Structures are given as structure tokens and as C-alpha cells.
């Protein structure tokens, strides 16, 4: 079942990425704070509902135990939210999602996990495809801006600022997923339910802190209705997190790069709902990554 859970997570997070892009205002320097608030709110509500309806006895100590994992994930996501303001002038979001390959490599190095040839090929195909899509997206962004006679500020195109966010996201999220694999799959330090609730309640506390910062320090109003696109993103994010925990507890070394391919879903959905078009090369890369996913599925059944 871990493979099905990983696919559901991939679709959910790909959908969330679409709404993150739609809900991120490049002129709003506090946009990332508002996204954290929405995600924290939805995760907190879901965590409470899940705990009550399933009669789960949850100790707040689990939040402390799972905090290293939560810290890496929340930090990487917040960095990703900030980077959305620069997405059209920097390396595209798929580069962020190559973090799954980072995790797979770390797991193979530190835990000596053996993989079959189908699994190795599948991971390589997905990783190469994600990097290639990032390059194609970057070229397309520059081409579109050139056609619109928009000058590309070299400060954003070539400076460290342009690549800092996706690279930091990739590394930190990869470390978070590696730590998650240790907690859930390798050493079984925490149950799936406790990990899920610990993460969602920690994110809720972060959202609450951000809300107080926005209202009391920055003196800005927060309107739930106006932030509905961020809310949709938060719902898909939370749904993906729910299934992600169970996917990682089943087979972390394969689930990590598979889930990381959710940027492919994001690209497809953005072309459907934002009416953007894929180039022939992009279609080829999407097919390439889907082939890698299929290979992982076949390897799971053998």
C-alpha cells in the first residue's frame, strides 16, 4: 500500500504547489507568513479531528521527540514560500523537489539499503527528469520575458539570491526526509499516528506565532476569505502529509524520490488551469518521469 500512498501524496502536493503559486503575491513581502498561517490552521484542525475521531491518545512529548523532523520540514517549506516570489527569475521549483534523490542517496550510504536494478533505474529517471524540467522551465521563463520586452535583472538571474531558495529547500527538505525515514522506517522511533499529529500540531503552533507576529508586530489584517487560494493549498498540503507518513513508513528509500516528483503534477496542472502550454521537450520530460514512476510500481510488485 505504501506505493498507493506515495502516489496520492504526489498528486496532493502537486495540487498544493499550483495553489501556492496562484496565492503568492510577488509584491507582498509577508506572503510566506500568510501561507504558514493557513497551512498551520488547516493542519491543526485536521490533527485535532483525526485524534478525536480515531480515539488516539497523544502526548505533547511526541512533538518534542519529532521536533528535528518537523523543524527541517517547516523551515524548508517556509523557504520555499519565500522563493515563490522569485520563481519567474530563478531556477524553477522542480529543482527543489530533487530532494527525494538526496534522501535516497543518504539512506543508501548510511543504512546500506540494497535496491534492485528496476528501482535504481526508476530513481535515476525521476531525478534526471526533475532536474531537466527545472532547466527547461528556466529557459522558458527567460524566453517569455524576452518576448514581452521585459528586461531580466541580472541581480535575480545570476546572483546567489536567485538560486539560494530552491537549493536551500532541496538540501533542508532532503535532510528532513532522511530524518523522517530514520524515525518511521529504519529505527521505528515513533508511530505513524504520533508522527502525523506531532508534525501537524507543531505546524499549528508555528502558524499561531506567525499570526500573532502579523497582527501585533506588523499591524496587518488577515482575511481568511481573501486568502482562500492559500487555504486550498493548505488543504492539499495536509492531505498529502497524511498519506506521506504512511508511505515513508512502508519503504522510505523508494517513496522519497517518488514523492519528490510531485513537481511534475504541478507543471501539468498549471498548464491545465492557468492555461499555459508545455513545450515538446517538457512533454518528453513529463513522460520520462512517469516512466520512472511506473518502473518503481513494477518493482514493488516483483
C-alpha positions as CSV (number, residue, x, y, z in Angstrom):
1,X,0.0,0.0,0.0
2,X,2.9,2.4,0.5
3,X,3.2,2.9,-3.3
4,X,-0.5,4.0,-3.5
5,X,0.0,6.3,-0.5
6,X,3.1,7.8,-2.2
7,X,1.1,8.4,-5.5
8,X,-1.7,10.1,-3.5
9,X,0.8,12.3,-1.8
10,X,2.4,13.2,-5.1
11,X,-0.9,14.3,-6.6
12,X,-1.9,16.2,-3.4
13,X,1.4,18.1,-3.1
14,X,1.4,18.8,-6.8
15,X,-2.0,20.4,-6.5
16,X,-0.9,22.3,-3.4
17,X,2.1,23.7,-5.4
18,X,-0.3,25.0,-8.0
19,X,-2.3,27.0,-5.4
20,X,0.8,28.2,-3.7
21,X,1.9,29.7,-7.0
22,X,-1.6,31.3,-7.5
23,X,-1.8,32.6,-3.9
24,X,1.7,34.0,-3.7
25,X,1.8,37.7,-4.3
26,X,5.3,38.8,-5.6
27,X,4.6,42.3,-4.2
28,X,3.7,41.1,-0.7
29,X,6.8,40.6,1.4
30,X,4.6,38.9,4.0
31,X,3.1,36.4,1.6
32,X,5.1,33.5,3.0
33,X,3.9,34.4,6.6
34,X,0.3,34.2,5.5
35,X,0.8,30.8,3.8
36,X,2.4,29.4,7.0
37,X,-0.7,30.7,8.9
38,X,-3.1,29.0,6.6
39,X,-1.2,25.7,6.5
40,X,-0.8,25.7,10.3
41,X,-4.5,26.4,10.7
42,X,-5.6,23.6,8.4
43,X,-3.1,21.1,9.8
44,X,-4.1,21.9,13.4
45,X,-7.8,21.4,12.7
46,X,-7.1,18.2,10.8
47,X,-4.8,16.9,13.6
48,X,-7.4,17.6,16.3
49,X,-10.2,16.0,14.2
50,X,-8.1,12.9,13.4
51,X,-7.1,12.5,17.0
52,X,-10.6,12.7,18.3
53,X,-12.4,10.6,15.7
54,X,-9.8,7.8,15.9
55,X,-9.7,8.0,19.8
56,X,-5.9,8.5,19.7
57,X,-4.1,9.2,23.0
58,X,-1.5,11.7,22.1
59,X,1.3,13.0,24.4
60,X,2.7,16.5,23.7
61,X,6.1,14.9,24.4
62,X,5.9,13.4,20.9
63,X,6.1,16.9,19.5
64,X,9.5,17.3,21.3
65,X,10.6,13.8,20.1
66,X,9.7,14.5,16.5
67,X,10.8,18.1,16.5
68,X,14.0,17.6,14.5
69,X,12.0,16.3,11.6
70,X,9.3,18.9,11.9
71,X,11.9,21.6,12.1
72,X,13.6,20.6,8.8
73,X,10.2,20.3,7.0
74,X,8.7,23.6,8.2
75,X,11.9,25.5,7.6
76,X,12.3,24.2,4.1
77,X,8.6,24.9,3.3
78,X,8.9,28.4,4.6
79,X,12.0,29.0,2.5
80,X,10.0,27.6,-0.5
81,X,7.2,30.0,0.1
82,X,9.6,32.9,0.1
83,X,11.2,31.7,-3.1
84,X,7.8,31.7,-4.9
85,X,8.2,35.5,-5.2
86,X,11.3,34.9,-7.4
87,X,10.1,31.8,-9.3
88,X,9.9,33.5,-12.7
89,X,13.5,34.8,-12.4
90,X,15.2,31.9,-10.7
91,X,15.7,28.2,-11.1
92,X,12.2,26.7,-11.3
93,X,10.5,24.9,-8.5
94,X,11.3,21.4,-9.8
95,X,14.9,21.8,-8.6
96,X,13.5,21.9,-5.1
97,X,11.8,18.6,-5.4
98,X,15.0,16.8,-6.3
99,X,15.4,16.5,-2.5
100,X,14.0,13.0,-2.7
101,X,17.1,11.9,-4.6
102,X,19.2,13.4,-1.9
103,X,17.3,11.4,0.7
104,X,17.6,8.2,-1.3
105,X,21.4,8.6,-1.6
106,X,21.8,9.4,2.2
107,X,19.7,6.3,3.0
108,X,21.8,4.1,0.8
109,X,25.1,5.5,2.2
110,X,24.2,5.3,5.9
111,X,21.9,2.3,6.0
112,X,23.4,0.2,3.2
113,X,20.0,-0.4,1.7
114,X,20.1,-2.7,-1.4
115,X,18.0,-1.8,-4.4
116,X,17.0,-3.9,-7.4
117,X,18.0,-2.7,-10.9
118,X,14.4,-1.5,-11.7
119,X,14.4,0.6,-8.5
120,X,17.8,2.1,-9.3
121,X,16.7,3.0,-12.9
122,X,13.4,4.4,-11.6
123,X,15.1,6.7,-9.1
124,X,17.7,7.8,-11.7
125,X,15.0,8.6,-14.3
126,X,12.9,10.6,-11.8
127,X,15.9,12.6,-10.5
128,X,17.2,13.4,-14.0
129,X,13.7,14.3,-15.2
130,X,13.1,16.7,-12.3
131,X,16.5,18.5,-12.9
132,X,15.8,18.6,-16.7
133,X,12.4,20.1,-16.2
134,X,13.9,22.8,-14.0
135,X,16.3,23.8,-16.8
136,X,13.6,23.9,-19.4
137,X,11.3,25.9,-17.1
138,X,14.1,28.4,-16.6
139,X,14.7,28.8,-20.3
140,X,11.0,29.2,-21.0
141,X,10.7,31.9,-18.3
142,X,13.6,33.9,-19.9
143,X,12.2,33.4,-23.4
144,X,8.7,34.6,-22.3
145,X,10.2,37.7,-20.7
146,X,12.2,38.4,-23.7
147,X,9.2,38.2,-26.0
148,X,7.4,40.7,-23.7
149,X,10.4,43.0,-23.9
150,X,10.9,42.6,-20.1
151,X,14.5,43.2,-19.0
152,X,15.8,40.4,-16.8
153,X,17.6,41.9,-13.8
154,X,20.9,40.2,-13.6
155,X,20.7,40.6,-9.8
156,X,17.9,38.0,-9.8
157,X,19.0,35.9,-12.8
158,X,22.6,35.2,-11.8
159,X,23.2,36.2,-8.2
160,X,23.2,33.9,-5.2
161,X,19.7,35.2,-4.3
162,X,18.3,33.7,-7.5
163,X,19.4,30.2,-6.6
164,X,19.5,30.3,-2.9
165,X,15.9,29.4,-2.2
166,X,15.5,26.3,-4.3
167,X,18.9,25.0,-3.3
168,X,18.3,25.5,0.4
169,X,14.8,23.9,0.1
170,X,16.3,20.9,-1.7
171,X,19.0,20.4,0.9
172,X,16.9,21.0,4.0
173,X,13.9,19.1,2.8
174,X,16.2,16.2,1.8
175,X,17.7,16.2,5.4
176,X,14.1,16.3,6.8
177,X,13.0,13.4,4.7
178,X,16.2,11.5,5.7
179,X,15.4,12.1,9.4
180,X,11.8,11.1,8.8
181,X,13.0,7.8,7.2
182,X,15.1,7.1,10.4
183,X,12.1,7.9,12.7
184,X,9.5,5.9,10.7
185,X,11.2,3.2,8.7
186,X,14.8,2.5,9.9
187,X,14.7,2.8,13.7
188,X,10.9,2.9,14.3
189,X,11.3,5.7,16.9
190,X,7.7,6.9,16.6
191,X,4.4,5.5,15.3
192,X,2.8,6.9,12.1
193,X,-0.1,8.5,14.0
194,X,2.2,10.2,16.6
195,X,4.4,11.5,13.8
196,X,1.5,12.9,11.9
197,X,0.0,14.6,14.9
198,X,3.3,15.8,16.2
199,X,4.0,17.5,12.9
200,X,0.6,19.0,12.4
201,X,0.4,20.4,15.9
202,X,3.9,21.8,15.6
203,X,3.0,23.5,12.3
204,X,-0.2,24.8,14.0
205,X,2.0,26.4,16.7
206,X,4.2,28.0,14.0
207,X,1.1,29.3,12.3
208,X,-0.2,30.8,15.6
209,X,3.2,32.5,16.2
210,X,3.1,33.9,12.6
211,X,-0.5,35.1,13.1
212,X,0.5,37.0,16.3
213,X,3.5,38.4,14.5
214,X,1.4,39.6,11.6
215,X,-1.3,41.2,13.8
216,X,0.6,42.5,16.7
217,X,4.0,43.4,15.2
218,X,3.3,44.1,11.5
219,X,-0.1,45.6,12.3
220,X,-1.7,43.9,9.2
221,X,-5.1,42.4,8.9
222,X,-5.6,38.7,8.0
223,X,-8.8,37.9,6.0
224,X,-9.5,34.2,5.5
225,X,-11.8,34.9,2.5
226,X,-9.1,36.8,0.7
227,X,-6.6,34.1,1.3
228,X,-8.7,31.3,0.0
229,X,-6.2,30.1,-2.6
230,X,-3.7,29.7,0.2
231,X,-6.4,27.8,2.0
232,X,-6.8,25.4,-0.9
233,X,-3.1,24.9,-0.9
234,X,-3.1,24.2,2.8
235,X,-5.9,21.6,2.4
236,X,-3.9,19.7,-0.3
237,X,-0.7,20.1,1.7
238,X,-2.4,18.5,4.7
239,X,-3.9,15.7,2.7
240,X,-0.5,14.9,1.2
241,X,1.1,14.9,4.6
242,X,-1.4,12.4,5.9
243,X,-0.6,9.8,3.3
244,X,3.1,10.7,3.2
245,X,3.7,9.5,6.7
246,X,2.3,6.0,5.8
247,X,4.3,5.9,2.5
248,X,7.5,6.7,4.3
249,X,6.9,4.1,7.0
250,X,6.5,1.4,4.3
251,X,9.5,2.0,2.0
252,X,11.3,5.3,2.6
253,X,14.2,4.8,0.1
254,X,11.8,4.5,-2.8
255,X,8.9,6.6,-1.6
256,X,11.2,9.7,-1.1
257,X,12.2,10.2,-4.8
258,X,8.8,9.1,-6.0
259,X,7.0,11.7,-3.9
260,X,9.6,14.3,-4.9
261,X,8.3,14.1,-8.4
262,X,5.2,16.0,-7.4
263,X,6.5,19.0,-9.3
264,X,5.6,17.1,-12.5
265,X,2.0,17.1,-11.3
266,X,2.3,20.8,-10.5
267,X,3.5,21.6,-14.0
268,X,0.7,19.6,-15.7
269,X,-2.0,21.2,-13.5
270,X,-0.6,24.7,-14.1
271,X,-0.9,24.1,-17.8
272,X,-4.5,23.0,-17.5
273,X,-5.8,25.6,-15.0
274,X,-3.5,28.6,-15.8
275,X,-3.8,27.8,-19.5
276,X,0.0,27.7,-20.0
277,X,1.4,25.4,-22.6
278,X,4.0,22.7,-22.4
279,X,6.8,22.6,-25.0
280,X,7.6,19.4,-26.8
281,X,10.7,19.0,-24.6
282,X,8.6,19.4,-21.5
283,X,6.1,16.8,-22.6
284,X,9.0,14.4,-23.2
285,X,10.4,15.1,-19.7
286,X,7.0,14.5,-18.1
287,X,6.7,11.2,-19.9
288,X,10.2,10.4,-18.8
289,X,9.4,10.9,-15.1
290,X,6.1,9.0,-15.4
291,X,8.1,6.1,-16.9
292,X,10.3,6.2,-13.7
293,X,7.2,6.1,-11.5
294,X,5.8,3.1,-13.4
295,X,9.2,1.3,-13.0
296,X,9.0,1.8,-9.3
297,X,5.5,0.5,-9.2
298,X,6.5,-2.6,-11.2
299,X,9.5,-3.2,-8.8
300,X,7.1,-3.1,-5.9
301,X,5.0,-5.9,-7.3
302,X,8.0,-8.1,-8.1
